[in-house]
């Protein structure tokens, strides 16, 4: 919710102009490396190794291993930050080559990126600490860390907007402050859970070398969606001013179910699957995988359908005000609908990849990533002329389905995933319930267009969402796509644990 509040403020104060385009490029650059290496390849390689050491030799041994990794990671990050700070005037032509045609956007992008890039130092170390906490079964601290980023950026907009040359400058300094705050928060959380770090001199020990070898292919495979989105920004920089902003705001809506479902599910699934495979419990790992897929699709399919059908009402209600007008809302909604086509695939990739990462196989996800990248680039070249920024989003969605299909085929071929009878029985019912929900909200979508009043539109959208949720729940319960006893069992388990 704080993330939405942040984005609503950014849209209202910046709109989709040159400062907004420049800020989104500067914000995406360090986040690209964070999601690609820190939360992607690094965690995919680090968490299973840490989880195995923790399971077999205890927390003290696992912590000493983590110290070696943190020392090397810190050194690499320092060198990376220095390199980028020195070369950013040239790197920006790789990040957003099309900005050369608009000198104002280009200069803003250079200035903003100089301030935001050191953020990667703090947020990457935070990702490592979050991986450790997740391996210990402590998920709340790492999950709450992004709240600090949202609060910091909101304060920058509302409190310090007059203290800087532009709101864009205030935002980038807000990002830097948030990075420091997130690291301090997670370091303290790790300390309170018994993880006592000692800073050691970075050395390429055998465990570090093993991690680095695992990370190299994982740097691409674990962050394939981010690589595709990065390519999208590069291509969008050649389009008229506003295209980068349309992609950013649409992706923010698309990221909500991806974060709540896909990333949350894979984060919990990775250490659990690694422990099952470490103990030779293959059947338990397969069962867990089936349930992860089942629960994810129960939530993902209706979410994707709603985002496609209600794209314009959602964008209009959330962002259409002040500097973000009707045209910007319409174009952003088209991009959102295209992104949402690939939403189930994005989440499937997150879940299916965990089995490979858990058994330290990063080659297979790498192959899937390379195939996906090729499809994304090819589709972009074909679709960008007729569809412009919408073609970019659609290319990303199609590439995600190719990636998910490849991973699924390999898992089934290697008998690492077998759909059990429960999953086979429930999937058609989930699809049926989703289709029925889609028909219902499509039929009543006319009510949104009846009035121009923003308040009425908000009420109409809420009513449509509630109607869709009710129709899906009734259909799912009636068709036995899921059962109330499953929910009751989960809630009972949570209450016992608490």
C-alpha positions in Angstrom: 0.0 0.0 0.0 2.9 2.4 0.7 4.4 1.5 -2.6 1.1 2.5 -4.3 1.0 5.8 -2.3 4.6 6.5 -3.4 3.7 5.8 -7.1 0.5 7.9 -6.9 2.6 10.8 -5.6 5.3 10.4 -8.3 2.6 10.3 -11.0 0.9 13.4 -9.6 4.1 15.5 -9.1 6.1 14.3 -12.1 3.6 13.0 -14.6 5.3 11.3 -17.6 7.7 14.1 -18.7 11.5 14.3 -19.1 12.3 14.4 -15.4 10.1 11.4 -14.8 11.7 9.4 -17.6 15.2 10.3 -16.3 14.3 9.4 -12.7 12.9 6.0 -13.7 16.1 5.1 -15.7 18.3 6.2 -12.7 16.1 4.3 -10.3 16.0 1.1 -12.5 19.8 0.9 -13.0 20.8 0.0 -9.4 17.6 -2.0 -8.9 18.5 -3.9 -12.1 21.8 -5.0 -10.6 20.1 -5.6 -7.2 17.5 -8.0 -8.6 19.9 -9.6 -11.1 22.8 -10.3 -8.7 21.8 -9.7 -5.1 18.2 -11.0 -5.0 18.7 -13.1 -8.2 21.9 -15.0 -8.8 23.5 -14.3 -5.4 20.6 -15.5 -3.3 19.9 -18.4 -5.7 23.4 -19.7 -5.1 23.9 -18.4 -1.5 20.7 -19.5 0.2 20.9 -23.3 -0.6 24.5 -23.4 0.5 23.8 -21.5 3.7 20.7 -23.6 4.4 22.7 -26.8 3.9 25.4 -25.7 6.3 22.9 -24.5 8.8 21.0 -27.8 8.7 24.1 -30.0 8.9 26.6 -28.0 11.0 24.6 -25.4 12.8 24.3 -21.6 12.8 27.9 -20.8 14.0 29.5 -22.6 11.0 27.0 -21.1 8.6 27.7 -17.6 9.9 31.4 -18.0 9.4 30.7 -19.0 5.8 28.5 -16.0 5.4 31.2 -13.7 6.7 33.5 -14.8 3.9 30.8 -14.2 1.3 29.9 -10.7 2.7 33.6 -9.6 2.6 34.0 -10.5 -1.0 30.6 -9.1 -1.9 31.4 -5.8 -0.2 34.7 -5.5 -2.1 33.1 -6.2 -5.5 30.3 -3.7 -4.8 32.8 -0.9 -3.9 34.7 -1.5 -7.1 31.4 -1.6 -9.1 30.2 1.7 -7.6 33.5 3.4 -8.3 33.5 2.2 -11.9 30.0 3.3 -12.6 30.5 6.7 -10.9 33.5 7.4 -13.2 31.9 6.1 -16.4 28.3 7.1 -16.0 28.4 9.8 -18.8 29.2 6.9 -21.2 27.2 4.2 -19.6 24.0 6.3 -19.9 24.2 5.8 -23.7 23.9 2.0 -23.0 21.1 2.5 -20.4 19.0 4.8 -22.5 20.6 5.4 -25.9 17.6 7.2 -27.2 18.0 10.0 -24.6 20.7 11.5 -26.8 18.0 13.0 -29.0 16.7 14.9 -25.9 19.6 16.6 -24.1 17.4 17.6 -21.1 16.5 14.0 -20.4 20.1 12.9 -20.9 21.6 15.3 -18.4 18.9 14.6 -15.8 19.5 10.8 -16.2 23.3 11.3 -15.7 22.8 13.5 -12.6 20.2 11.2 -11.0 22.2 8.0 -11.7 25.3 9.4 -10.0 23.2 9.7 -6.8 21.1 6.5 -7.0 23.8 4.0 -8.0 25.6 3.8 -4.5 22.2 2.5 -3.3 23.3 -0.9 -4.8 26.0 -1.2 -2.1 23.6 -1.1 0.8 20.7 -2.9 -0.8 22.9 -5.8 -2.0 24.3 -6.3 1.5 20.7 -6.1 2.7 19.7 -8.8 0.3 22.4 -11.1 1.7 21.2 -10.5 5.2 17.6 -11.1 4.1 18.7 -14.5 2.6 20.3 -15.5 5.9 17.1 -14.6 7.8 15.0 -16.5 5.3 17.2 -19.6 5.8 16.5 -19.3 9.5 12.8 -19.2 8.8 12.5 -15.5 9.7 10.8 -13.8 6.8 9.1 -10.8 8.2 12.2 -8.5 8.6 13.4 -8.8 5.0 9.8 -8.6 3.7 9.3 -5.3 5.7 12.5 -3.7 4.5 11.0 -2.1 1.3 8.6 -0.2 3.6 11.6 2.0 4.5 12.2 2.8 0.8 8.6 3.8 0.3 8.5 5.9 3.4 11.8 7.6 2.5 10.6 8.5 -1.1 7.2 9.7 0.2 8.9 12.0 2.7 11.3 13.3 -0.1 8.3 14.2 -2.2 6.1 15.8 0.5 8.7 17.4 2.7 11.8 18.1 0.7 10.3 18.9 -2.8 11.1 22.6 -2.4 14.7 22.0 -1.1 16.1 20.6 -4.4 16.2 21.9 -8.0 13.5 19.4 -9.0 11.4 16.7 -7.3 13.5 14.2 -9.2 16.6 15.3 -7.2 14.6 14.9 -4.0 13.6 11.4 -5.0 17.0 10.2 -5.8 18.4 11.4 -2.4 15.4 9.7 -0.8 16.5 6.4 -2.5 20.0 6.7 -1.1 18.8 7.4 2.4 16.5 4.4 2.2 19.4 2.1 1.2 21.3 3.0 4.4 18.2 2.5 6.5 17.4 -0.9 5.0 20.9 -2.2 5.7 20.9 -1.0 9.3 17.4 -2.5 9.9 18.4 -6.0 8.5 21.8 -6.0 10.2 20.0 -5.4 13.5 17.4 -8.0 12.7 20.1 -10.6 12.0 21.9 -9.7 15.2 18.8 -10.2 17.3 18.4 -13.7 15.8 21.8 -14.8 16.8 23.8 -14.0 13.6 27.0 -12.4 15.0 29.2 -11.1 12.1 32.9 -10.3 12.3 34.3 -8.4 9.3 37.1 -10.4 7.7 39.5 -9.7 4.9 38.1 -10.8 1.5 39.7 -14.0 0.2 38.8 -16.4 -2.6 38.4 -19.4 -0.3 37.0 -22.7 -1.8 33.5 -21.9 -0.6 33.6 -18.4 -2.1 34.9 -19.9 -5.4 32.1 -22.5 -5.4 29.6 -19.7 -4.9 31.0 -17.6 -7.7 31.0 -20.5 -10.1 27.3 -21.1 -9.3 26.5 -17.4 -9.6 27.9 -16.9 -13.1 25.1 -18.6 -15.1 22.6 -17.7 -12.4 23.3 -14.0 -12.9 21.3 -14.3 -16.2 18.9 -17.0 -15.3 17.6 -15.8 -12.0 17.1 -12.2 -13.3 15.7 -12.9 -16.7 12.6 -10.9 -16.2 14.7 -7.9 -15.1 17.0 -8.3 -18.1 14.0 -8.3 -20.3 12.6 -5.2 -18.6 16.0 -3.5 -18.9 16.0 -4.2 -22.6 12.5 -2.7 -22.7 13.8 0.6 -21.2 16.7 0.7 -23.7 14.3 0.3 -26.6 11.7 2.7 -25.1 14.3 5.4 -24.8 14.1 5.8 -28.6 10.3 6.4 -28.4 8.8 9.8 -27.7 9.0 11.3 -24.2 6.7 9.4 -21.8 7.3 5.8 -23.0 9.7 5.0 -20.2 7.2 6.4 -17.7 4.3 4.4 -19.2 6.3 1.2 -18.8 7.3 2.0 -15.2 3.8 2.8 -13.9 2.3 -0.2 -15.7 5.1 -2.5 -14.4 4.5 -1.3 -10.8 0.9 -2.6 -11.0 2.2 -5.8 -12.6 4.8 -6.2 -9.9 2.1 -6.3 -7.1 0.9 -9.8 -7.7 4.4 -10.9 -8.7 5.7 -9.8 -5.4 2.8 -10.9 -3.2 2.6 -14.3 -4.9 5.6 -15.2 -7.0 8.5 -13.7 -5.1 7.0 -14.5 -1.7 6.3 -18.1 -2.7 9.8 -18.7 -4.2 11.5 -17.0 -1.2 9.8 -19.5 1.2 10.1 -22.4 -1.3 13.9 -22.2 -1.9 15.3 -23.0 1.5 12.6 -25.6 2.1 13.2 -27.4 -1.2 17.0 -27.2 -0.6 16.5 -28.9 2.8 14.3 -31.6 1.3 16.8 -32.4 -1.4 19.7 -32.3 1.1 17.9 -35.1 3.0 17.0 -37.0 -0.1 13.3 -36.4 0.4 12.4 -36.1 -3.3 8.7 -36.9 -2.9 8.4 -34.2 -0.2 10.0 -31.7 -2.6 7.7 -32.6 -5.4 4.6 -32.4 -3.2 5.7 -28.9 -2.0 6.2 -27.9 -5.6 2.7 -29.0 -6.5 1.2 -27.1 -3.7 3.2 -24.0 -4.5 2.0 -24.1 -8.1 -1.6 -24.8 -7.1 -1.9 -21.9 -4.5 0.0 -19.6 -6.9 -2.4 -20.2 -9.8 -5.4 -19.9 -7.5 -4.3 -16.3 -6.9 -2.5 -15.5 -10.2 -5.0 -16.4 -12.9 -7.8 -14.2 -11.5 -5.3 -11.4 -10.8 -4.0 -11.4 -14.4 -7.5 -11.5 -15.8 -8.6 -8.6 -13.7 -5.5 -6.5 -14.7 -6.2 -7.1 -18.4 -9.9 -6.3 -18.2 -9.7 -3.5 -15.7 -6.4 -2.0 -16.8 -7.8 1.4 -17.7 -10.1 1.9 -14.6 -7.2 0.9 -12.3 -4.7 3.3 -13.9 -7.2 6.1 -14.1 -8.2 5.9 -10.5 -4.7 5.5 -9.1 -2.7 7.9 -11.3 -4.9 10.2 -13.4 -4.5 13.6 -11.6 -2.5 16.8 -12.0 0.5 16.2 -14.3 -0.7 12.7 -15.2 -3.7 13.2 -17.6 -6.2 11.1 -19.5 -3.8 10.4 -22.4 -1.1 9.2 -20.0 -3.6 7.0 -18.2 -4.9 5.5 -21.5 -1.4 4.6 -22.8 -0.3 3.2 -19.5 -3.4 1.0 -19.3 -2.5 -0.5 -22.7 0.9 -1.4 -21.4 -0.5 -2.9 -18.2 -2.8 -5.1 -20.1 0.1 -6.4 -22.2 2.3 -7.0 -19.2 -0.5 -8.9 -17.4 -0.7 -11.4 -20.2 2.6 -12.7 -19.0 1.9 -12.5 -15.3 1.2 -16.2 -14.7 4.4 -17.0 -16.6 6.5 -14.6 -14.5 5.3 -16.4 -11.3 5.8 -19.8 -12.8 9.4 -18.9 -13.6 10.0 -17.9 -9.9 8.5 -21.2 -8.6 9.9 -23.6 -11.2 13.4 -22.2 -11.0 13.6 -23.0 -7.2 14.1 -26.7 -7.8 17.1 -26.1 -10.0 18.6 -23.5 -7.6 18.0 -25.8 -4.7 20.1 -28.6 -6.3 22.7 -26.0 -7.3 21.8 -26.3 -11.1 22.0 -22.9 -12.6 22.7 -24.0 -16.1 19.2 -25.1 -17.0 17.6 -21.7 -15.9 20.5 -20.0 -17.8 19.5 -21.9 -21.0 15.9 -20.9 -20.5 16.9 -17.3 -19.9 19.0 -17.1 -23.1 16.1 -18.5 -25.1 13.7 -16.0 -23.5 16.1 -13.1 -24.2 16.3 -14.1 -27.8 12.5 -14.2 -28.1 12.1 -10.9 -26.3 14.5 -9.1 -28.6 13.0 -10.7 -31.8 9.4 -9.8 -30.7 10.5 -6.2 -29.9 11.9 -5.7 -33.3 8.7 -7.0 -34.9 6.2 -5.3 -32.6 7.7 -1.9 -31.7 6.8 -0.2 -35.0 3.1 -1.1 -35.1 2.5 -1.1 -31.3 5.3 1.2 -29.9 5.5 0.9 -26.1 2.7 -1.6 -25.9 4.7 -3.9 -28.2 7.6 -3.7 -25.8 5.4 -5.0 -22.9 3.8 -7.7 -25.0 7.3 -8.9 -26.1 8.3 -9.3 -22.4 5.1 -11.3 -21.7 5.6 -13.6 -24.7 9.3 -14.2 -23.7 8.2 -15.1 -20.1 5.9 -17.8 -21.4 8.7 -19.3 -23.5 10.9 -19.3 -20.4 8.3 -20.9 -18.2 7.5 -23.5 -20.8 11.1 -24.5 -21.2 11.7 -24.9 -17.4 8.5 -27.0 -17.1 9.5 -29.3 -19.9 13.0 -29.9 -18.4 11.6 -30.5 -14.9 9.1 -33.1 -16.2 11.7 -34.7 -18.4 14.0 -35.2 -15.4 11.1 -36.3 -13.1 11.7 -33.4 -10.8 8.1 -32.4 -11.2 5.1 -34.6 -11.5 1.6 -33.2 -11.3 -0.3 -35.1 -8.7 -3.9 -36.0 -8.9 -5.0 -33.1 -6.7 -3.3 -30.5 -9.0 -4.7 -32.2 -12.2 -8.2 -32.1 -10.7 -8.1 -28.5 -9.5 -6.4 -26.7 -12.4 -9.4 -26.9 -14.8 -11.7 -25.7 -12.0 -9.4 -22.7 -11.3 -9.5 -21.8 -15.0 -13.3 -22.2 -15.1 -13.7 -19.9 -12.1 -11.3 -17.4 -13.6 -13.2 -17.3 -16.9 -16.5 -16.8 -15.1 -15.1 -14.0 -13.1 -13.7 -12.3 -16.3 -17.2 -12.5 -17.9 -18.8 -10.9 -14.8 -16.4 -7.9 -14.5 -16.5 -7.4 -18.3 -20.3 -7.2 -18.3 -20.3 -4.6 -15.5 -17.3 -2.6 -16.7 -19.7 -0.2 -18.4 -20.5 1.4 -15.0 -17.0 2.9 -14.8 -17.5 4.9 -18.0 -20.8 6.4 -17.0 -19.4 9.3 -15.0 -16.4 11.5 -15.2 -16.3 12.2 -11.5 -13.1 10.8 -10.0 -14.8 9.8 -6.7 -17.5 7.9 -8.6 -14.9 6.1 -10.7 -13.1 5.0 -7.5 -16.3 3.7 -6.0 -17.2 2.0 -9.3 -13.7 0.3 -9.4 -13.9 -0.9 -5.8 -17.4 -2.4 -6.6 -16.0 -4.1 -9.7 -13.1 -5.6 -7.8 -15.4 -6.8 -5.0 -17.9 -8.2 -7.5 -15.1 -10.0 -9.3 -13.6 -11.4 -6.1 -17.0 -12.6 -5.0 -17.9 -14.3 -8.3 -14.5 -16.0 -8.4 -14.7 -17.2 -4.8 -18.2 -18.6 -5.2 -17.3 -20.3 -8.5 -14.1 -21.7 -7.0 -15.8 -23.0 -3.9 -18.7 -24.5 -5.9 -16.4 -26.2 -8.4 -14.1 -27.3 -5.6 -11.1 -25.5 -7.1 -10.2 -25.0 -3.4 -11.8 -25.9 -0.1 -12.5 -23.9 3.0 -10.9 -26.6 5.0 -7.6 -25.8 3.2 -7.8 -22.2 4.4 -8.9 -23.3 7.9 -6.0 -25.8 8.1 -3.5 -23.0 7.1 -4.9 -20.5 9.6 -4.9 -23.1 12.3 -1.3 -23.9 11.6 -0.4 -20.2 11.7 -2.1 -19.7 15.0 -0.3 -22.7 16.6 3.0 -21.4 15.3 2.3 -17.9 16.7 
